[in-house]
């Protein structure tokens, strides 16, 4: 495993995610998650655990367009937990993650909801 940059602030995870996704680095993406993290993706399903998350990205990344950086919303922090979110640039909903501070001070995703779709009225 290569030495990769770590998230020193919760908000860093969004930037690192975009960088690694655009580099088609499935292993690097998986390393942004705790070993037993849960990701609500693909839509309507859950992917549980870092190894499963890596397999999902290995399959998905070759077929995905480049990711565009999104400006994160203000982060909520309580002790070693934080809630991060970004509004998609197309205004279609929101993305949210629960992240946890690790013993070395870096942050990793625990829960990832990459797509909340806003119901149309």
C-alpha positions in Angstrom: 0.0 0.0 0.0 1.4 3.4 -1.0 1.7 6.2 1.6 -1.2 8.5 0.8 -2.2 11.9 2.2 -4.4 11.8 5.2 -7.4 14.0 6.1 -6.2 16.3 8.9 -9.6 18.0 9.0 -13.0 16.4 8.3 -13.4 18.7 5.2 -10.2 17.2 3.7 -12.0 14.0 3.0 -14.1 15.5 0.3 -11.0 16.9 -1.5 -9.1 13.7 -1.2 -12.1 11.7 -2.4 -12.3 13.8 -5.6 -8.6 13.6 -6.2 -8.5 9.8 -5.8 -11.7 9.2 -7.8 -10.3 11.3 -10.7 -7.1 9.3 -10.5 -9.3 6.1 -10.7 -7.6 5.0 -7.4 -10.1 2.5 -5.9 -7.7 1.5 -3.1 -7.0 5.1 -2.2 -10.8 5.8 -2.0 -11.3 2.8 0.2 -8.6 4.0 2.6 -10.7 7.1 3.3 -13.1 4.8 5.1 -12.9 3.0 8.5 -12.6 -0.8 8.1 -16.3 -1.4 9.0 -17.7 1.7 7.3 -21.1 1.7 5.6 -21.8 3.5 2.3 -25.3 3.9 1.0 -24.4 3.1 -2.6 -25.3 1.9 -5.1 -28.7 3.7 -4.8 -31.1 1.7 -2.6 -28.3 -0.6 -1.3 -25.5 -0.5 1.3 -21.9 -1.4 0.8 -20.3 -2.5 4.1 -16.6 -2.6 5.0 -13.5 -1.2 3.4 -12.8 -4.2 1.2 -16.4 -4.1 -0.2 -16.1 -0.4 -0.8 -12.8 -0.9 -2.7 -14.4 -3.6 -4.9 -17.4 -1.3 -5.6 -15.0 1.5 -6.7 -12.9 -0.9 -8.8 -16.0 -1.8 -10.7 -17.6 1.7 -10.9 -14.7 4.1 -11.5 -13.8 3.0 -15.0 -17.3 3.9 -16.1 -17.6 7.3 -14.2 -16.9 10.7 -15.5 -14.5 13.0 -13.7 -15.7 14.3 -10.4 -16.0 18.1 -9.9 -14.9 19.5 -6.5 -17.9 20.7 -4.5 -17.8 23.4 -1.7 -18.5 21.7 1.6 -21.2 23.0 3.9 -20.1 23.9 7.5 -18.8 20.9 9.4 -20.4 19.9 12.7 -17.9 18.5 15.2 -18.6 16.8 18.5 -15.5 15.3 20.1 -14.1 12.7 17.8 -17.2 12.7 15.5 -18.1 15.1 12.7 -20.8 15.5 10.1 -19.7 16.7 6.7 -21.9 17.5 3.7 -21.7 19.0 0.3 -24.5 20.2 -2.0 -24.2 18.7 -5.5 -23.4 21.4 -8.1 -26.6 20.4 -10.0 -28.8 21.2 -6.9 -30.2 17.7 -6.9 -30.0 17.1 -3.2 -27.1 16.6 -0.8 -24.3 14.3 0.2 -23.5 13.7 3.9 -20.9 11.7 5.8 -20.2 10.9 9.5 -16.5 10.9 10.1 -14.4 9.9 13.1 -11.0 11.2 14.3 -8.5 8.4 14.4 -5.8 7.8 17.1 -3.2 9.6 14.9 -5.4 12.7 14.6 -6.5 12.0 11.0 -10.2 11.5 10.0 -11.9 8.7 8.2 -15.5 8.1 7.0 -17.7 5.9 9.1 -21.1 6.5 7.3 -21.4 7.8 3.8 -24.6 8.9 2.2 -23.4 10.0 -1.3 -26.8 10.8 -2.7 -29.8 12.3 -1.0 -32.3 13.2 -3.7 -34.6 16.1 -2.9 -38.2 15.2 -3.7 -39.7 17.3 -6.4 -42.8 19.2 -5.4 
